[in-house]
Amino acid sequence: MPSVKQIHGSSADIEAAYYDALSRADINALMLLWADDEEIVCIHPGAPRLIGHNAIRNSWEAIFARGSLHIRPQHPHITHNVMCAVHNLIEHVYREDGTSAGVHVLATNIYLKTALGWRMVMHHASIADGAAPVDHVVSSVLH
């Protein structure tokens, strides 16, 4: 179960608790991190959009029934303001024995600041083709 710091901490604390809950296949800890709102959204790679607690919980239960997930979030790109945080990152998926499964997932996690602290409102993931994706940064200044 997430600690008080994780529940009331920053969006980064909630994200760390999210990946920890995934690694332990802890559905209760995972669902505590989502906003108390029926408009929450989860999109797993190659799957349809899921809306609401029941649909999201059922999907994670089905995934956890196949075993725990070993995911290392990497290369976060975070934008935020006082009420919203958007985390885009690369998820590196590992096998049970800790060796690389060679699978990389591009994920976007969106968090809102609620009366109970930061909570996830969206997780959207898609498989990255080939090797680990490389960021392409095009910088421009608009005047």
Secondary structure by P-SEA (a helix, b strand, c coil): ccccccccccaaaaaaaaaaaaaaccaaaaaaaccccccbbbbcccccccccaaaaaaaaaaaaaaccccccccbbbbbbcccbbbbbbbbbbbccccccccbbbbbbbbbbbccccbbbcbbbbbbbccccbbbbbbbbbcc
